[in-house]
Amino acid sequence: MFNTCSIIVVSMLIFMGCNLPTNQPAKDISAKVTAEYNLKYKEALDSIEAAKKWIQNGDLICRTGFDFVSQSIQNFNSTDKTYSHSGLAFYEDGKIVVYHSIGGEDENPSENFKKEPFDSFVNPKRKVGFGIFRYKLTATELDCVTVQFKDLEKRHVKFDKYFNLQDDDKQYCSEAIAKTLKKCTNNRIVIPITIKEKLKIKNKGYEHLKDKRFEYIAVDNLYLNPFCDSIKKVKYTIGYAKP
């Protein structure tokens, strides 16, 4: 039988055991992950600043994100599945902005054609990386592209979630770029169309495209052609969204 002293000792050990800082290792891991993220985030911001010197008016900017929608749209590409979205960059008041067509409740609920600061467009908190590409345009063609593409934003042209190439009232990102290039180069630059006989897609909001014959302008079609040069590619080392 335990005596009184033994009972007191056992009770103290139980009390101390219950109050040990068992969550300390978890805190240490969390702090380490956060510190590592912050370091890689700063590296990503530095890479964005370094890339800006390569950008000229009318450059094609492609990107991809961490989200499931981005990963699904990457699979629309036949050859290079790196990117899922695109826009054209221009200098305004000494700063780079990207004009692009995008939908989505989180990024653009209005679905109006959008003008966005370059830093936001390639934000490493949401994106994996980006690429800079340049079309072989004459000065006159570039002026036309600038006016025509910016006009889509002024007219609040909506994002086309049906990906209908026969209708210009609504346009998705690569469609808007391809049609602008075709018009401003007088059919000299015609971006290829990709055809899938039976589209496999599970994204909410795009169920209407499932298992149908699908003709579309994939993002990789925009730059994998003789009319476009690759200028700079950046992939962030973060590899995941902010913890």
Contacts in CASP RR format, 6 or more apart in sequence:
PFRMAT RR
TARGET T0000
AUTHOR 0000-0000-0000
METHOD contacts of the structure
MODEL  1
MFNTCSIIVVSMLIFMGCNLPTNQPAKDISAKVTAEYNLKYKEALDSIEA
AKKWIQNGDLICRTGFDFVSQSIQNFNSTDKTYSHSGLAFYEDGKIVVYH
SIGGEDENPSENFKKEPFDSFVNPKRKVGFGIFRYKLTATELDCVTVQFK
DLEKRHVKFDKYFNLQDDDKQYCSEAIAKTLKKCTNNRIVIPITIKEKLK
IKNKGYEHLKDKRFEYIAVDNLYLNPFCDSIKKVKYTIGYAKP
2 10 0 8 1.000
30 243 0 8 1.000
33 243 0 8 1.000
34 243 0 8 1.000
37 238 0 8 1.000
37 242 0 8 1.000
37 243 0 8 1.000
40 236 0 8 1.000
40 237 0 8 1.000
40 238 0 8 1.000
40 239 0 8 1.000
41 124 0 8 1.000
41 125 0 8 1.000
41 238 0 8 1.000
41 242 0 8 1.000
43 236 0 8 1.000
43 237 0 8 1.000
44 124 0 8 1.000
44 236 0 8 1.000
44 237 0 8 1.000
44 238 0 8 1.000
45 124 0 8 1.000
47 234 0 8 1.000
47 236 0 8 1.000
48 118 0 8 1.000
48 119 0 8 1.000
48 122 0 8 1.000
48 124 0 8 1.000
48 234 0 8 1.000
51 130 0 8 1.000
51 132 0 8 1.000
51 232 0 8 1.000
51 234 0 8 1.000
52 96 0 8 1.000
52 118 0 8 1.000
54 132 0 8 1.000
54 231 0 8 1.000
54 232 0 8 1.000
55 61 0 8 1.000
55 89 0 8 1.000
55 96 0 8 1.000
55 118 0 8 1.000
55 132 0 8 1.000
55 231 0 8 1.000
56 89 0 8 1.000
56 134 0 8 1.000
57 89 0 8 1.000
57 90 0 8 1.000
57 91 0 8 1.000
57 142 0 8 1.000
57 146 0 8 1.000
58 88 0 8 1.000
58 89 0 8 1.000
58 90 0 8 1.000
58 134 0 8 1.000
58 135 0 8 1.000
58 137 0 8 1.000
58 142 0 8 1.000
58 145 0 8 1.000
58 146 0 8 1.000
58 149 0 8 1.000
59 88 0 8 1.000
59 89 0 8 1.000
59 132 0 8 1.000
59 133 0 8 1.000
59 134 0 8 1.000
59 231 0 8 1.000
60 86 0 8 1.000
60 87 0 8 1.000
60 88 0 8 1.000
60 89 0 8 1.000
60 132 0 8 1.000
60 133 0 8 1.000
60 134 0 8 1.000
60 135 0 8 1.000
60 177 0 8 1.000
60 222 0 8 1.000
60 223 0 8 1.000
60 228 0 8 1.000
61 86 0 8 1.000
61 87 0 8 1.000
61 88 0 8 1.000
61 89 0 8 1.000
61 98 0 8 1.000
61 118 0 8 1.000
61 121 0 8 1.000
61 122 0 8 1.000
61 130 0 8 1.000
61 131 0 8 1.000
61 132 0 8 1.000
61 133 0 8 1.000
62 82 0 8 1.000
62 83 0 8 1.000
62 85 0 8 1.000
62 86 0 8 1.000
62 87 0 8 1.000
62 130 0 8 1.000
62 131 0 8 1.000
62 133 0 8 1.000
62 219 0 8 1.000
62 222 0 8 1.000
62 223 0 8 1.000
63 83 0 8 1.000
63 84 0 8 1.000
63 85 0 8 1.000
63 86 0 8 1.000
63 121 0 8 1.000
63 122 0 8 1.000
63 127 0 8 1.000
63 128 0 8 1.000
63 129 0 8 1.000
63 130 0 8 1.000
63 131 0 8 1.000
64 70 0 8 1.000
64 71 0 8 1.000
64 74 0 8 1.000
64 82 0 8 1.000
64 83 0 8 1.000
64 84 0 8 1.000
64 85 0 8 1.000
64 127 0 8 1.000
64 128 0 8 1.000
64 129 0 8 1.000
65 71 0 8 1.000
65 84 0 8 1.000
65 85 0 8 1.000
65 126 0 8 1.000
65 127 0 8 1.000
65 128 0 8 1.000
65 129 0 8 1.000
66 126 0 8 1.000
66 127 0 8 1.000
66 128 0 8 1.000
66 239 0 8 1.000
66 240 0 8 1.000
66 241 0 8 1.000
67 126 0 8 1.000
68 203 0 8 1.000
69 84 0 8 1.000
69 203 0 8 1.000
70 84 0 8 1.000
70 85 0 8 1.000
70 128 0 8 1.000
71 84 0 8 1.000
72 84 0 8 1.000
72 201 0 8 1.000
72 202 0 8 1.000
72 203 0 8 1.000
73 84 0 8 1.000
73 85 0 8 1.000
73 219 0 8 1.000
74 81 0 8 1.000
74 82 0 8 1.000
74 83 0 8 1.000
74 84 0 8 1.000
74 219 0 8 1.000
75 81 0 8 1.000
76 84 0 8 1.000
76 194 0 8 1.000
76 196 0 8 1.000
76 216 0 8 1.000
76 218 0 8 1.000
76 219 0 8 1.000
77 83 0 8 1.000
77 194 0 8 1.000
77 218 0 8 1.000
77 219 0 8 1.000
77 220 0 8 1.000
77 221 0 8 1.000
78 194 0 8 1.000
78 218 0 8 1.000
78 220 0 8 1.000
79 220 0 8 1.000
79 224 0 8 1.000
80 220 0 8 1.000
80 224 0 8 1.000
81 220 0 8 1.000
82 220 0 8 1.000
83 130 0 8 1.000
83 131 0 8 1.000
83 219 0 8 1.000
83 220 0 8 1.000
84 219 0 8 1.000
85 100 0 8 1.000
85 102 0 8 1.000
85 173 0 8 1.000
85 219 0 8 1.000
86 100 0 8 1.000
86 173 0 8 1.000
86 174 0 8 1.000
86 177 0 8 1.000
86 219 0 8 1.000
86 222 0 8 1.000
87 98 0 8 1.000
87 99 0 8 1.000
87 100 0 8 1.000
87 121 0 8 1.000
87 173 0 8 1.000
87 177 0 8 1.000
88 98 0 8 1.000
88 99 0 8 1.000
88 100 0 8 1.000
88 145 0 8 1.000
88 149 0 8 1.000
88 177 0 8 1.000
88 180 0 8 1.000
89 96 0 8 1.000
89 97 0 8 1.000
89 98 0 8 1.000
89 118 0 8 1.000
89 132 0 8 1.000
90 96 0 8 1.000
90 97 0 8 1.000
90 98 0 8 1.000
90 99 0 8 1.000
90 146 0 8 1.000
90 150 0 8 1.000
91 97 0 8 1.000
95 117 0 8 1.000
95 118 0 8 1.000
96 117 0 8 1.000
96 118 0 8 1.000
97 115 0 8 1.000
97 116 0 8 1.000
97 117 0 8 1.000
97 118 0 8 1.000
98 115 0 8 1.000
98 116 0 8 1.000
98 117 0 8 1.000
98 118 0 8 1.000
98 121 0 8 1.000
99 113 0 8 1.000
99 114 0 8 1.000
99 115 0 8 1.000
99 116 0 8 1.000
99 149 0 8 1.000
99 150 0 8 1.000
99 152 0 8 1.000
99 153 0 8 1.000
100 113 0 8 1.000
100 114 0 8 1.000
100 116 0 8 1.000
100 121 0 8 1.000
100 173 0 8 1.000
100 176 0 8 1.000
101 113 0 8 1.000
101 114 0 8 1.000
101 152 0 8 1.000
101 157 0 8 1.000
101 159 0 8 1.000
101 160 0 8 1.000
101 171 0 8 1.000
101 172 0 8 1.000
101 173 0 8 1.000
101 175 0 8 1.000
101 176 0 8 1.000
102 108 0 8 1.000
102 111 0 8 1.000
102 114 0 8 1.000
102 159 0 8 1.000
102 173 0 8 1.000
103 109 0 8 1.000
103 111 0 8 1.000
103 159 0 8 1.000
103 161 0 8 1.000
104 111 0 8 1.000
104 159 0 8 1.000
108 114 0 8 1.000
108 159 0 8 1.000
111 158 0 8 1.000
111 159 0 8 1.000
111 161 0 8 1.000
112 153 0 8 1.000
112 156 0 8 1.000
112 157 0 8 1.000
112 158 0 8 1.000
112 159 0 8 1.000
113 152 0 8 1.000
113 153 0 8 1.000
113 155 0 8 1.000
113 156 0 8 1.000
113 157 0 8 1.000
113 158 0 8 1.000
113 159 0 8 1.000
113 171 0 8 1.000
113 176 0 8 1.000
114 153 0 8 1.000
115 150 0 8 1.000
115 153 0 8 1.000
121 130 0 8 1.000
122 129 0 8 1.000
122 130 0 8 1.000
122 234 0 8 1.000
124 236 0 8 1.000
124 238 0 8 1.000
125 241 0 8 1.000
125 242 0 8 1.000
126 241 0 8 1.000
127 236 0 8 1.000
128 235 0 8 1.000
128 236 0 8 1.000
128 239 0 8 1.000
129 234 0 8 1.000
129 235 0 8 1.000
129 236 0 8 1.000
130 233 0 8 1.000
130 234 0 8 1.000
131 230 0 8 1.000
131 231 0 8 1.000
131 232 0 8 1.000
131 233 0 8 1.000
131 234 0 8 1.000
132 230 0 8 1.000
132 231 0 8 1.000
132 232 0 8 1.000
132 233 0 8 1.000
133 222 0 8 1.000
133 223 0 8 1.000
133 228 0 8 1.000
133 229 0 8 1.000
133 230 0 8 1.000
133 231 0 8 1.000
134 228 0 8 1.000
134 229 0 8 1.000
134 231 0 8 1.000
135 145 0 8 1.000
135 181 0 8 1.000
135 189 0 8 1.000
135 227 0 8 1.000
135 228 0 8 1.000
136 227 0 8 1.000
136 228 0 8 1.000
136 229 0 8 1.000
137 145 0 8 1.000
137 184 0 8 1.000
137 185 0 8 1.000
141 184 0 8 1.000
141 185 0 8 1.000
141 188 0 8 1.000
144 183 0 8 1.000
144 184 0 8 1.000
145 180 0 8 1.000
145 181 0 8 1.000
145 184 0 8 1.000
148 180 0 8 1.000
148 183 0 8 1.000
148 184 0 8 1.000
149 176 0 8 1.000
149 177 0 8 1.000
149 180 0 8 1.000
152 171 0 8 1.000
152 176 0 8 1.000
152 180 0 8 1.000
157 169 0 8 1.000
157 170 0 8 1.000
157 171 0 8 1.000
157 176 0 8 1.000
158 169 0 8 1.000
158 170 0 8 1.000
159 170 0 8 1.000
159 171 0 8 1.000
159 172 0 8 1.000
160 167 0 8 1.000
160 170 0 8 1.000
160 171 0 8 1.000
160 172 0 8 1.000
160 175 0 8 1.000
161 172 0 8 1.000
161 205 0 8 1.000
161 206 0 8 1.000
162 170 0 8 1.000
162 208 0 8 1.000
162 209 0 8 1.000
163 172 0 8 1.000
163 175 0 8 1.000
163 209 0 8 1.000
163 214 0 8 1.000
163 216 0 8 1.000
164 170 0 8 1.000
165 175 0 8 1.000
165 193 0 8 1.000
165 215 0 8 1.000
165 216 0 8 1.000
165 217 0 8 1.000
168 179 0 8 1.000
171 179 0 8 1.000
172 216 0 8 1.000
173 219 0 8 1.000
174 191 0 8 1.000
174 216 0 8 1.000
174 217 0 8 1.000
174 218 0 8 1.000
174 219 0 8 1.000
174 221 0 8 1.000
174 222 0 8 1.000
175 216 0 8 1.000
175 217 0 8 1.000
177 191 0 8 1.000
177 222 0 8 1.000
178 190 0 8 1.000
178 191 0 8 1.000
178 217 0 8 1.000
178 221 0 8 1.000
178 222 0 8 1.000
181 189 0 8 1.000
181 190 0 8 1.000
181 191 0 8 1.000
181 227 0 8 1.000
182 189 0 8 1.000
182 190 0 8 1.000
182 191 0 8 1.000
188 227 0 8 1.000
189 225 0 8 1.000
189 227 0 8 1.000
191 217 0 8 1.000
191 221 0 8 1.000
191 222 0 8 1.000
191 225 0 8 1.000
192 217 0 8 1.000
192 221 0 8 1.000
192 225 0 8 1.000
193 215 0 8 1.000
193 216 0 8 1.000
193 217 0 8 1.000
193 221 0 8 1.000
194 215 0 8 1.000
194 216 0 8 1.000
194 217 0 8 1.000
194 218 0 8 1.000
194 221 0 8 1.000
195 213 0 8 1.000
195 214 0 8 1.000
195 215 0 8 1.000
196 213 0 8 1.000
196 214 0 8 1.000
196 216 0 8 1.000
197 213 0 8 1.000
198 211 0 8 1.000
198 212 0 8 1.000
198 213 0 8 1.000
199 209 0 8 1.000
199 210 0 8 1.000
199 211 0 8 1.000
199 212 0 8 1.000
199 213 0 8 1.000
199 214 0 8 1.000
200 210 0 8 1.000
200 211 0 8 1.000
201 207 0 8 1.000
201 209 0 8 1.000
201 210 0 8 1.000
202 210 0 8 1.000
222 228 0 8 1.000
223 230 0 8 1.000
END
